[in-house]
């Protein structure tokens, strides 16, 4: 995080505070973790936030499509079973 070792967060300007808190929140919510490497300035934090958001969106879309395929497969099976039972 952009906070210095002495914890001097309160003396930062408003933009750097906002960038630091948004970076921390997105890093926590996307479960990226705090890792060995972290951005050191506001521009790096904004880029990291964009990449975390893109990664979370890509993960959500992929998982949603996979779930949709499974549900669609089950609904086709149910439709086929109901048609076959109507024929009997």
Z-matrix of the N, CA and C atoms (Angstrom, degrees):
N
C 1 1.441
C 2 1.521 1 108.13
N 3 1.298 2 117.30 1 165.07
C 4 1.454 3 122.23 2 -176.18
C 5 1.527 4 112.11 3 -76.47
N 6 1.298 5 117.62 4 -2.43
C 7 1.454 6 121.25 5 -178.51
C 8 1.527 7 109.15 6 -73.19
N 9 1.292 8 115.61 7 134.13
C 10 1.459 9 120.02 8 179.71
C 11 1.521 10 109.68 9 -71.58
N 12 1.323 11 115.39 10 168.25
C 13 1.460 12 120.43 11 -178.48
C 14 1.519 13 112.64 12 -60.03
N 15 1.324 14 117.31 13 -27.56
C 16 1.454 15 119.22 14 -178.42
C 17 1.531 16 112.17 15 -84.23
N 18 1.345 17 118.39 16 4.86
C 19 1.464 18 121.73 17 177.39
C 20 1.515 19 112.50 18 71.49
N 21 1.316 20 117.72 19 33.52
C 22 1.458 21 122.65 20 -174.44
C 23 1.529 22 111.54 21 -83.97
N 24 1.312 23 117.60 22 49.38
C 25 1.463 24 122.78 23 -177.60
C 26 1.516 25 111.67 24 -70.74
N 27 1.294 26 118.29 25 -36.47
C 28 1.463 27 122.25 26 -174.37
C 29 1.522 28 112.95 27 -70.58
N 30 1.314 29 118.17 28 -19.61
C 31 1.461 30 121.20 29 179.95
C 32 1.526 31 113.18 30 -91.95
N 33 1.331 32 118.07 31 1.33
C 34 1.465 33 120.76 32 177.81
C 35 1.519 34 109.55 33 -76.03
N 36 1.354 35 116.08 34 157.67
C 37 1.453 36 118.95 35 175.86
C 38 1.534 37 109.32 36 -73.54
N 39 1.311 38 116.75 37 166.65
C 40 1.469 39 121.99 38 -172.96
C 41 1.522 40 112.45 39 -59.64
N 42 1.329 41 118.44 40 -41.68
C 43 1.466 42 120.69 41 -178.80
C 44 1.521 43 111.11 42 -63.46
N 45 1.323 44 117.38 43 -43.11
C 46 1.470 45 119.82 44 -179.68
C 47 1.527 46 111.32 45 -68.87
N 48 1.321 47 117.44 46 -34.27
C 49 1.474 48 120.05 47 174.46
C 50 1.522 49 110.08 48 -63.32
N 51 1.333 50 115.88 49 -46.69
C 52 1.465 51 120.43 50 -179.90
C 53 1.524 52 110.82 51 -62.22
N 54 1.327 53 117.62 52 -45.45
C 55 1.465 54 121.03 53 179.13
C 56 1.523 55 110.70 54 -61.91
N 57 1.320 56 117.03 55 -41.99
C 58 1.468 57 120.10 56 -179.70
C 59 1.519 58 112.14 57 -65.56
N 60 1.330 59 116.34 58 -42.89
C 61 1.468 60 118.41 59 -178.91
C 62 1.517 61 111.82 60 -70.86
N 63 1.335 62 117.77 61 -37.80
C 64 1.470 63 119.98 62 177.32
C 65 1.521 64 110.64 63 -65.90
N 66 1.326 65 116.48 64 -40.45
C 67 1.456 66 120.57 65 177.62
C 68 1.523 67 110.45 66 -61.94
N 69 1.317 68 117.19 67 -46.92
C 70 1.464 69 120.87 68 179.81
C 71 1.529 70 110.72 69 -61.60
N 72 1.347 71 117.37 70 -44.18
C 73 1.463 72 120.84 71 -177.96
C 74 1.524 73 111.21 72 -64.63
N 75 1.322 74 117.58 73 -46.30
C 76 1.470 75 119.79 74 179.63
C 77 1.519 76 111.46 75 -66.74
N 78 1.306 77 116.67 76 -37.76
C 79 1.461 78 120.33 77 179.04
C 80 1.522 79 110.31 78 -63.65
N 81 1.315 80 116.84 79 -38.42
C 82 1.460 81 121.18 80 179.24
C 83 1.526 82 111.10 81 -73.32
N 84 1.325 83 117.58 82 -46.07
C 85 1.466 84 121.29 83 -176.44
C 86 1.522 85 112.70 84 -68.55
N 87 1.319 86 117.87 85 -34.18
C 88 1.459 87 119.77 86 179.55
C 89 1.521 88 111.92 87 -86.42
N 90 1.300 89 117.17 88 2.53
C 91 1.468 90 125.44 89 179.45
C 92 1.519 91 112.27 90 52.50
N 93 1.315 92 117.01 91 35.59
C 94 1.455 93 121.51 92 175.86
C 95 1.518 94 109.78 93 -70.41
N 96 1.302 95 116.27 94 -33.87
C 97 1.457 96 121.09 95 -179.33
C 98 1.511 97 110.58 96 93.37
N 99 1.305 98 115.84 97 176.15
C 100 1.449 99 119.74 98 -174.50
C 101 1.515 100 112.54 99 -98.69
N 102 1.311 101 119.58 100 -17.40
C 103 1.458 102 125.03 101 167.91
C 104 1.513 103 117.02 102 50.30
N 105 1.318 104 114.01 103 -177.30
C 106 1.461 105 121.39 104 -179.58
C 107 1.522 106 111.98 105 -86.12
N 108 1.330 107 117.02 106 -28.86
C 109 1.453 108 121.40 107 -176.51
C 110 1.519 109 109.01 108 -113.00
N 111 1.303 110 116.65 109 134.27
C 112 1.459 111 120.44 110 177.55
C 113 1.520 112 108.55 111 -142.40
N 114 1.331 113 116.80 112 153.22
C 115 1.461 114 119.85 113 -179.47
C 116 1.531 115 111.10 114 -64.67
N 117 1.311 116 115.13 115 151.56
C 118 1.458 117 119.33 116 -176.78
C 119 1.518 118 113.20 117 -112.51
N 120 1.338 119 117.92 118 -9.91
C 121 1.460 120 119.35 119 178.17
C 122 1.526 121 109.94 120 -137.33
N 123 1.305 122 116.40 121 172.74
C 124 1.464 123 121.32 122 -173.90
C 125 1.522 124 112.47 123 -64.29
N 126 1.319 125 117.72 124 -39.42
C 127 1.469 126 120.41 125 -179.72
C 128 1.523 127 110.82 126 -62.62
N 129 1.322 128 116.63 127 -43.46
C 130 1.467 129 120.24 128 177.81
C 131 1.519 130 111.33 129 -63.19
N 132 1.333 131 117.21 130 -38.29
C 133 1.463 132 120.81 131 179.15
C 134 1.522 133 111.28 132 -65.33
N 135 1.321 134 116.61 133 -40.05
C 136 1.465 135 119.96 134 179.50
C 137 1.522 136 110.15 135 -66.01
N 138 1.326 137 117.25 136 -43.32
C 139 1.469 138 120.45 137 177.47
C 140 1.521 139 110.46 138 -62.39
N 141 1.324 140 117.45 139 -42.74
C 142 1.467 141 120.83 140 178.01
C 143 1.524 142 110.91 141 -62.67
N 144 1.331 143 117.72 142 -39.45
C 145 1.469 144 121.17 143 178.37
C 146 1.523 145 110.86 144 -63.34
N 147 1.332 146 116.20 145 -42.32
C 148 1.472 147 119.68 146 178.67
C 149 1.522 148 110.05 147 -62.43
N 150 1.331 149 117.00 148 -45.33
C 151 1.462 150 120.04 149 -179.96
C 152 1.531 151 112.33 150 -65.06
N 153 1.333 152 117.13 151 -37.50
C 154 1.470 153 119.27 152 176.97
C 155 1.521 154 110.81 153 -65.15
N 156 1.341 155 116.15 154 -40.64
C 157 1.462 156 120.16 155 178.57
C 158 1.528 157 110.52 156 -65.08
N 159 1.331 158 117.27 157 -43.82
C 160 1.469 159 121.31 158 178.33
C 161 1.529 160 110.21 159 -62.48
N 162 1.316 161 117.05 160 -42.17
C 163 1.466 162 120.19 161 178.63
C 164 1.517 163 112.49 162 -64.25
N 165 1.322 164 116.84 163 -41.76
C 166 1.466 165 120.04 164 178.40
C 167 1.523 166 110.51 165 -66.71
N 168 1.325 167 117.33 166 -38.97
C 169 1.466 168 120.69 167 178.74
C 170 1.532 169 110.75 168 -66.40
N 171 1.324 170 117.44 169 -43.42
C 172 1.467 171 120.87 170 178.68
C 173 1.520 172 110.92 171 -63.04
N 174 1.319 173 116.66 172 -40.97
C 175 1.455 174 120.51 173 178.03
C 176 1.529 175 110.71 174 -64.14
N 177 1.313 176 117.07 175 -42.24
C 178 1.464 177 121.15 176 -179.91
C 179 1.524 178 111.66 177 -65.57
N 180 1.321 179 116.66 178 -42.14
C 181 1.466 180 120.40 179 179.58
C 182 1.517 181 110.47 180 -64.55
N 183 1.328 182 116.84 181 -44.83
C 184 1.461 183 120.57 182 179.45
C 185 1.521 184 111.38 183 -61.70
N 186 1.315 185 117.03 184 -46.56
C 187 1.461 186 120.79 185 179.65
C 188 1.527 187 110.94 186 -65.22
N 189 1.328 188 117.75 187 -38.64
C 190 1.458 189 121.42 188 177.83
C 191 1.517 190 112.52 189 -64.31
N 192 1.320 191 116.98 190 -41.85
C 193 1.466 192 120.63 191 178.60
C 194 1.530 193 110.87 192 -65.91
N 195 1.312 194 116.71 193 -41.25
C 196 1.468 195 120.56 194 178.93
C 197 1.526 196 110.39 195 -63.57
N 198 1.323 197 116.85 196 -44.34
C 199 1.463 198 120.91 197 178.55
C 200 1.519 199 110.73 198 -63.96
N 201 1.317 200 117.32 199 -39.77
C 202 1.456 201 121.51 200 178.83
C 203 1.532 202 111.30 201 -63.12
N 204 1.339 203 116.56 202 -39.52
C 205 1.466 204 119.41 203 178.00
C 206 1.521 205 111.10 204 -63.81
N 207 1.312 206 117.64 205 -41.81
C 208 1.469 207 121.30 206 -179.88
C 209 1.522 208 110.39 207 -64.97
N 210 1.321 209 117.15 208 -46.28
C 211 1.469 210 120.81 209 -179.65
C 212 1.515 211 110.65 210 -63.76
N 213 1.335 212 117.05 211 -40.59
C 214 1.460 213 121.13 212 178.88
C 215 1.525 214 110.78 213 -62.54
N 216 1.323 215 116.97 214 -39.22
C 217 1.460 216 121.30 215 178.64
C 218 1.530 217 110.75 216 -64.15
N 219 1.330 218 116.93 217 -43.29
C 220 1.462 219 120.07 218 178.88
C 221 1.523 220 111.50 219 -66.21
N 222 1.319 221 118.16 220 -37.29
C 223 1.466 222 119.95 221 -179.83
C 224 1.522 223 110.83 222 -69.54
N 225 1.332 224 117.79 223 -34.40
C 226 1.467 225 120.28 224 176.34
C 227 1.521 226 110.43 225 -66.44
N 228 1.337 227 117.11 226 -40.27
C 229 1.461 228 120.44 227 177.94
C 230 1.522 229 110.85 228 -63.82
N 231 1.321 230 117.31 229 -43.12
C 232 1.467 231 120.97 230 178.53
C 233 1.523 232 111.28 231 -63.41
N 234 1.325 233 117.17 232 -39.50
C 235 1.456 234 121.28 233 178.79
C 236 1.523 235 110.15 234 -65.07
N 237 1.319 236 117.42 235 -42.97
C 238 1.456 237 121.48 236 178.97
C 239 1.523 238 110.84 237 -64.11
N 240 1.326 239 117.09 238 -42.89
C 241 1.463 240 120.56 239 178.99
C 242 1.524 241 111.46 240 -62.78
N 243 1.319 242 117.41 241 -40.67
C 244 1.469 243 119.36 242 179.90
C 245 1.525 244 110.97 243 -68.51
N 246 1.314 245 117.72 244 -36.62
C 247 1.480 246 120.15 245 176.99
C 248 1.513 247 111.47 246 -67.37
N 249 1.350 248 117.11 247 -40.52
C 250 1.465 249 120.12 248 178.24
C 251 1.528 250 111.71 249 -66.94
N 252 1.321 251 116.63 250 -37.42
C 253 1.459 252 117.75 251 178.33
C 254 1.525 253 111.03 252 -70.77
N 255 1.308 254 118.30 253 -29.19
C 256 1.476 255 121.11 254 175.58
C 257 1.516 256 110.69 255 -69.29
N 258 1.313 257 117.62 256 -33.59
C 259 1.456 258 121.01 257 177.85
C 260 1.534 259 111.86 258 -70.74
N 261 1.320 260 117.07 259 -31.93
C 262 1.472 261 121.11 260 179.21
C 263 1.497 262 108.15 261 -72.42
